[in-house]
């Protein structure tokens, strides 16, 4: 997988949907749309996992700790692109999941939804 700075156009829709996991709303509401965007991307599951953990999480996980009012609708895409490029952990090992139970739970759920979505597309 190419570095984020060399793959912005293809990565941006994935970043934009994945950021919803860290908004001040229930990610389950948007899970089908997030999974569809990931499933329709060119990335493998392993690459999507790296994008989730090493690009999107470092960029936006702070949002759930904001007080008094965290973002709930999603960050502007131009801001998000710049933030991901600035905070990316591209090429580094994935973080230890047990240290990030919230993200770990959502990655497990999202991964299963991506697999279901891709399987449904293949069945057509």
C-alpha positions as CSV (number, residue, x, y, z in Angstrom):
1,X,0.0,0.0,0.0
2,X,1.3,3.4,-0.9
3,X,1.8,6.1,1.8
4,X,-1.2,8.3,2.5
5,X,0.4,11.4,0.9
6,X,0.7,9.5,-2.4
7,X,-2.9,8.0,-2.3
8,X,-5.1,10.9,-1.0
9,X,-7.8,10.7,-3.7
10,X,-8.5,7.0,-3.0
11,X,-8.1,7.2,0.7
12,X,-10.2,10.3,1.4
13,X,-13.6,8.6,1.1
14,X,-12.5,5.8,3.4
15,X,-11.1,8.4,5.9
16,X,-14.3,10.4,5.7
17,X,-16.5,7.4,6.5
18,X,-14.2,5.9,9.1
19,X,-14.0,9.1,11.1
20,X,-17.7,8.5,12.0
21,X,-16.6,5.9,14.5
22,X,-15.2,8.7,16.7
23,X,-18.0,11.2,16.4
24,X,-20.4,12.0,19.2
25,X,-23.1,9.8,17.8
26,X,-23.8,6.0,17.7
27,X,-21.6,4.6,14.9
28,X,-24.0,1.7,14.5
29,X,-26.4,4.0,12.7
30,X,-23.9,4.6,9.9
31,X,-22.2,1.2,10.0
32,X,-23.7,0.0,6.7
33,X,-22.5,3.1,4.9
34,X,-19.1,3.0,6.4
35,X,-18.8,-0.7,5.5
36,X,-20.0,-0.1,2.0
37,X,-17.4,2.7,1.4
38,X,-14.7,0.4,2.7
39,X,-15.9,-2.6,0.7
40,X,-16.1,-0.6,-2.5
41,X,-12.6,0.8,-2.0
42,X,-9.5,-0.8,-3.6
43,X,-8.0,-1.8,-0.2
44,X,-7.7,-5.2,1.2
45,X,-9.0,-5.9,4.8
46,X,-5.5,-5.7,6.1
47,X,-4.9,-2.4,4.4
48,X,-8.3,-1.1,5.7
49,X,-7.3,-2.2,9.2
50,X,-4.0,-0.2,8.9
51,X,-5.9,2.8,7.7
52,X,-8.4,2.5,10.6
53,X,-5.7,2.2,13.3
54,X,-2.7,4.1,11.9
55,X,-4.4,6.9,9.9
56,X,-7.9,7.7,11.1
57,X,-7.7,6.8,14.8
58,X,-4.6,9.0,15.4
59,X,-6.3,11.9,13.6
60,X,-9.7,12.0,15.2
61,X,-9.8,9.8,18.3
62,X,-9.3,13.0,20.4
63,X,-12.9,14.0,19.5
64,X,-14.6,11.7,22.0
65,X,-12.6,13.3,24.8
66,X,-13.5,16.8,24.0
67,X,-15.5,18.8,26.5
68,X,-18.0,20.3,26.6
69,X,-19.1,19.6,22.9
70,X,-17.4,17.1,20.7
71,X,-17.9,17.1,16.9
72,X,-20.9,14.9,15.9
73,X,-21.3,15.4,12.2
74,X,-17.8,14.7,11.0
75,X,-14.9,16.9,10.3
76,X,-14.5,18.9,7.1
77,X,-12.8,16.7,4.5
78,X,-10.0,19.3,3.8
79,X,-9.2,19.5,7.5
80,X,-9.4,15.7,7.9
81,X,-7.0,15.2,5.0
82,X,-4.5,17.6,6.5
83,X,-4.9,16.1,10.0
84,X,-4.5,12.5,8.8
85,X,-1.3,13.4,6.8
86,X,0.1,15.2,9.9
87,X,-0.7,12.4,12.5
88,X,-0.4,9.3,10.4
89,X,1.5,6.3,11.8
90,X,1.8,4.8,8.3
91,X,4.2,1.8,8.2
92,X,4.3,1.4,11.9
93,X,3.0,-1.7,13.7
94,X,-0.7,-1.6,14.7
95,X,-1.3,-0.5,18.3
96,X,-2.1,-3.1,20.9
97,X,-5.8,-3.5,20.7
98,X,-6.3,-4.2,24.4
99,X,-5.1,-0.6,25.0
100,X,-7.9,0.7,22.8
101,X,-11.0,-1.2,23.6
102,X,-13.4,1.3,22.0
103,X,-11.6,1.3,18.7
104,X,-11.0,-2.5,18.9
105,X,-14.6,-3.2,19.3
106,X,-15.6,-1.0,16.4
107,X,-12.9,-2.4,14.1
108,X,-14.1,-6.0,14.8
109,X,-17.7,-4.9,14.0
110,X,-16.7,-2.9,10.9
111,X,-14.5,-5.7,9.6
112,X,-17.3,-8.2,9.8
113,X,-19.6,-5.7,8.0
114,X,-17.1,-5.1,5.2
115,X,-16.7,-8.9,4.7
116,X,-20.5,-9.3,4.5
117,X,-20.7,-6.4,2.1
118,X,-18.0,-7.8,-0.2
119,X,-19.6,-11.2,-0.1
120,X,-22.9,-9.8,-1.1
121,X,-21.3,-7.9,-4.0
122,X,-19.5,-11.1,-5.1
123,X,-22.8,-13.1,-5.0
124,X,-24.4,-10.8,-7.6
